[in-house]
Amino acid sequence: MDYKNAGVDIEAGYRSVELMKEHIRKTMRPEVLTNIGGFSGAFSMEKIKQMEKPTLVSGTDGVGTKLKLAFLLDKHDTIGIDCVAMCVNDIACAGGEPLFFLDYIACGKNYPEKIAEIVGGVAKGCEMSGAALIGGETAEHPGLMPEDEYDLAGFAVGVVDEKDLITGADLKDGDILLGIASSGVHSNGFSLVRKVFPMEKEALDTYYEELGGKLGETLLTPTRIYVKALRNVKEAGIRVKACSHITGGGFYENVPRMLPEGRRAVIRKDSYPVPAIFDLLQKKGEIEEYMMYNTYNMGIGMVVAVDPADVEAAKAAIQAAGETVYEIGTITAGEKGVDLC
């Protein structure tokens, strides 16, 4: 008896690491001091000394049951982007710059090519956000997970000068809410998605005219990464007063998180186009509108509050990052919360 007979293939693990390296190299920053394969990743803090009060910000998340679609379609090259996005977008919400990222993959059986494909997506997300992929773990769990399934999670660390933290503390009546478009469902609410649509390859391969593509491809579209857009706004000299990443819980849970007491957000539902996937999901599942906005991003992945005088410049900076942005609402005095009208 040996470890391989017990279900853990050490040689496959070595091959996975070798296949990953070509992807990981693309994410390197000058601050990275270690090579892949060590026991830890080292990242220099030298540049951070230039800040008055450097403050570390962090984020951790997974992809959730969206992974089920990747399994069914045997498509694993973009799911890593989702994992990175869920972490670095939260860091960007605080005004931070992502510095480095670590991933964790638990699998029933280590198929090196599949693991490398997953990590390739993680590396792509890191490239898009400017974070270095400095480490990770692939854990083979025979008997605990089915051989053809895996779970993916990640952790990111960023930095921001304390004076540049986005807290919402200085929001005032009349401040404008800008909504940055999502790419679709992103990585939240898939437990409901899987109740509405049959989780069978034939159903996921169905072409829908209104989607302009197959259902599975639309649902697997990776989460947008908004780091560059928010960086552009900051570099344009514009103060982002508050920011909300619209993830699980939709508008009703996430928008209030950016507000101080005594401030209320008013968002106009007709101020931007809702992507067709949400209309299809609501119709097929007979889901109440309130529940849709309480579960999904409904086409807006990030909400940013700015002074009225900065609206046009902020929109231009966001568009220069390749994102689509809409003026979707305002801040008013009132009980902390959000109105959708």
N, C-alpha and C positions, 0 to 999 in steps of 0.2 A: 504493500500500500504506500502511496505517496500523495503529495498535495494535488497533483493533476487528477489522480483517480478520485480524490475527494471533491473535485469540481472546480478547483482554482488552477488556471494555467498561467504559471509565472512567465513562461516564454512568450505567451500572447501579450502579457503586460509589457514586456520589454519591446515587443514589436509595435505596440500601440504608441509608446513614447517616441520611438524613432519616427513613426509616420506623422506624429503631431508636430515635430520640431520645425518642419518647413513652414507650417502655419504660424507657430508661435514667434518665430524670428521676425515676422512682419510687424509684430506689435511692439517691438523693443523701443524703449526710450533711453536717452543717455544716462538717466539716473539708475538704471538697472545694473546691479553689480555682480549678479550671479548668473550661471548658466542653468538651463533646464536639466533636471535630473538630480539636483541636490536635495538636501533635506528641508531647505527653506529658501525663500526668495528674499534677496536684499535690495533695498531701494534707498538711494541717497536722498537725504533731506537738505542738502546744501543750498539748493535754489530757494527753498522755503524761507531761509534766513532773511531774504529780501523783504518779506512781509512784516508789517508792524506787529500783528498778533496772529500768527498762523494757527489755524484751527482745523483739526481733522474732522471730516464728515464721512460717514460710511453708509452702505446699503447692502442688504442681502435679500435674495428672493430666489424663486424657482420658476418653472414654466407651467406647472400644474398639469391638469388633464388634457391640455393641448397636445401633450406627448402622444396621447392615444391616436391622434390623427397621423402623426409621424410614423407610428408603428404600422397602421393600416395601409398607408401609402408607401411605406418603405422609403421615406424621404427625410433625411436627417441633416441636411447641409445648412438649414436656416434656423433651426430651433435654438441653436446657440446664440444667435443674434437676439432672440427674445430674452434669453436669460441675462445677457449683458444689459440690454435695454432696461429691464425692470429694476436693475440695481443703479446704473449710472444716471438714469433720468431722475431718480429720487435725490441723488447727490446734486445734480444740476438744479433741482428745485430749491436747494438751500443756498445756491450761488456758488457751489463748489466746482472745482475742476477734478475729474477723475484721474487718479494717478496710476493705480494698478488694480488688477482683477485676479481672483482665483476661482477655479471651478471645481465642482465635485460631481462625479458621475458614478452612480451605483447601478450595476447591471447584473442580470442573471448569469450571463456568460459573456466573456470578453471576446468580441469579434473585432480585431485590430482595425480593419478598414472602416467599420461602422463607427468605432470610437474616434478615429481620426477625422471622419466626416463631421461628427458632432463638434469636436474641438476646432475644426476648421471654421464652423459657424461662430463659435465663441471668439476665435481670433478675429474674424471679420467684424464682429460687434466691437471688439476692443480697438481695432483700427479706426472704426467710424467715430468712436468716442475719445480717442487719444489715450486710452489706458493701456498699460503694458500688461500682458498676460504672464505673470511671473511664477505661477505655480498652479497646482491642482492635484486631484486625487481621482483615480479610477479604481473603484472597489468592486470586486467580483463576489456576488452573493448567491452561490448555488443553493437551491432549496428554499431560499427566501423570496426570490423573484423568478418569474418565468424567464427562460433562457433568451427569448427574443425581445425582452423589455428592459427599460432602464429609467432612471430618474436623473434629473439634471438640476443643479442648484449652483448659485454663485455668490460671491462676496466681493465688494469693491470698496476701496478707500480713496478719498479725495481730500482736497485742501481748499480752504478759503480764508482770506484775511477776515478777522472778526468783524471789522467795520463793513464788510461787503456781504455779510450773512443776510439772506432774504428771510425776513421774519413776519412781515405783514403789520408790524407795529405802527408804521406811519401811514397806513391807508387812510384816505379821507373821502368824504362824500364827493361823488363826481369822477373819481378815478375810473379809468376805462379798462374793461376786461377784453383781452385779446385771446382768441382760441387758435391754437396751432393744430392743423388737421392730423388726424390719425390715418393709419394705413388700413384700417378695418377693425376687426375685433381685438387685435393685439393679443394679450395673453390672459385675459380674465373672462369669467363666465362660461367656460367651456363645459362645465358639468351640466349647465342648462342647454347649451348648444347640442350636446350629445343626447339629450332627451328629445330635442326637436327633430333632429335629422338622424336617420338610420346610420349607425356607425358600421357601414359595410362599404367595401371598395367600389361596388357598382354605384351606390348612391353618391359617394364622394367624387366619383368620376363623371357625374352628370353635369352636362353643360347647361348653364342658365343664361339666357339672353341678357337679362337685366344686370347680371354680374360681369358679363363680357368674358366669362371663363368658367372653368369647372369649379364646383362647390368646394372640393377639398383644397385646391390650389388657393382659392380666395381665403378660406379659413386659416390656411397655413402661412399666409403673408406675414412676414416678420414685423414685430413691433418697431415703430419709428424710434430713432434715437435723437433726442433734442439737445444734446450737449453743444453742438456747434451753433445752433440757433441762439441759445441763451448766451453763449460766449460772444457771439457777434453783437448782441444787444449791449452787453457789458462793455465791449471794446468801443462801441459807438458813443460811450459816455452816458448811457441811459440807465437810470436807476429802476430796476425791477422791484416793485414794492411788495409783491406777494406772488406766489406761484403754486400751482397745484397740478400734480401728475394724476390724470384721470385713469385710475386702475379699478380693481375690484371694489364694488360699492358705487361705481358711477359718479354722477354729479352730486347726488344727495349726501354721500359720505365724504367725498374728497374735497369738494370746494370749501365747505366750512373749515377744513383743516388749515386753510391759508388765511383765515380771518381772525382778527382780534375781537374781543367782546365789544358790542355796540356797533358792529359793521355787518352789513348784509349784502350778498351778491344777487343781482337781478340779471338773469340770462335769457335772451330772446331765442327761442327754439327755431324761429324762421330766419335767423341771421346767417345761417350757413347751410349747405346741402348735407343731408344725412346720407351716408353711403348706402347703396342698394342692399348690401348684405344684412343690414339691420332691419330694413323694411321686410325683406324676405323672412328673416328670423321671427319677427313679430307676427307676421301673417301666418306662417306655418305653425308656430307654436301657440297662437292665440294668446299672446302675452300682453298684459295691460301696459299702456304707455308709461305709467309711473314706474313699473317694474323694469322696463327697458332702461330708463334713465337712472334707475337705482342699481343697475347691474353692469351696464356697458358704457363705453366712452361715447357712443353715438356719433362718432366722427370727429371728436375733439380729444386729442391725446394730452394736451397741456394747456392750462389756462394761466395767463400772465396778466398781472395788474400793473398799469403804468399811469403816470400823470397825463391828463389830456393833452398837454403841450408836447408830449413825447410820442404820441400815437403814431404819426406818420413815419418818424425816424425809426421807431421800433419795428414797425411793419416792414420797412425796407431792409432792416438788418436781418430779420427772420427770413424774408424772401431770398436774400443774398446767400443764405445757408441752404437753399433749395427746398424750403418748406412753404406750405400754403397757410396763410393766416387770415383770420376774419375778426372783425370787431363784433363781439358777441354780447356785450352787456356793460353794466356799470356797478359801482359800489354806492350803497346808500346807508344812511343811519338806520339802525333798527336792531332787532334781536339777531344774534349771530346765526347765520343759516343761509340758504339759497332759495330763490324763487325762480322757477322756470315758467315763462309765459309766452 
